[in-house]
Amino acid sequence: MYKLRPGFAVFYVFALLLLSATVLRAAPQDASFVGSWAMNVTGGEDGGQGGGGGNRGGGNRGGAQSLTITQDGDKFKVSHKTRRGENAYDATVSGNTISWTEERTGPNGNSRKIQYKATLSGDTLKGTMAGGQFNREFTARRSASTN
């Protein structure tokens, strides 16, 4: 009968644990953010700056908006297209949540940061965008051509 020495047993257990940890770390995430999304921004808080007129208050902000999310290894990018153009931003994914920060230049030339955070549920992203004195909600639905 073959008898395993304690030193080899410890080595094999350690090697098995190391291999298991490597496989688990390399496993793909369950949430799939990659694809094209049609985005709708709705009302929110403006820090007391006004009601329903102009660019303040409720309603859709800036017409049609879209997001395109790409992944390269463990890095994500969000390309956000608005009436003012399209810009790409680095994003962070944790489980079924994605977040990124956009920097925009206002009409007066000042720049401001807008923080986005959304949770994925099926083919829908629901989240918030906040910066300065405002906070708004948005919903994005995955375009039919992606998955």
C-alpha positions, -999 to +999 in steps of 0.1 A: +000+000+000+013+034-009+016+059+019+015+096+013+039+117+033+025+147+052+048+171+034+034+161+000-002+161+012+002+197+023+018+206-010-011+190-030-038+207-009-020+241-013-017+236-051-053+226-054-064+257-034-042+280-056-056+265-088-092+269-075-086+305-067-071+312-101-101+296-119-126+315-098-108+348-104-108+342-142-145+333-143-166+358-163-190+380-145-226+371-146-238+406-155-234+415-192-232+452-196-217+451-231-239+464-259-260+494-270-285+510-248-313+536-255-313+560-225-341+581-210-334+607-183-362+617-160-368+644-134-351+647-101-338+673-076-322+705-088-312+719-054-341+744-055-332+759-089-366+757-104-395+738-117-406+726-151-392+751-176-362+751-198-335+727-188-347+723-152-374+702-135-389+670-149-390+654-183-366+640-207-332+657-208-317+667-241-337+644-264-325+609-275-294+596-257-276+564-260-249+544-243-225+519-258-207+498-233-176+478-243-152+455-225-115+448-230-104+422-205-115+435-171-118+471-183-151+487-193-158+519-213-190+538-217-196+558-248-224+583-241-241+600-271-261+631-265-273+660-286-239+677-278-219+648-292-203+616-281-176+609-255-161+578-240-154+573-203-138+546-182-163+526-161-161+504-130-182+472-128-189+455-095-214+426-097-245+440-114-236+476-109-217+499-133-205+534-125-186+561-144-179+599-142-183+623-171-168+657-173-187+683-193-183+719-202-213+741-196-224+770-217-204+794-195-172+775-201-171+760-166-165+722-164-184+700-141-183+663-132-214+641-134-214+608-116-234+579-131-243+547-113-267+520-126-279+485-117-285+459-144-317+438-143-322+418-174-321+441-204-326+473-183-302+496-166-317+518-139-296+544-122-289+579-111-268+608-124-256+635-100-234+665-101-233+697-082-268+706-071-288+681-092-297+645-091-317+627-118-328+592-126-323+574-158-333+542-175-316+525-204-329+496-223-307+473-243-311+477-280-326+446-298-296+442-320-272+435-291-269+409-265 
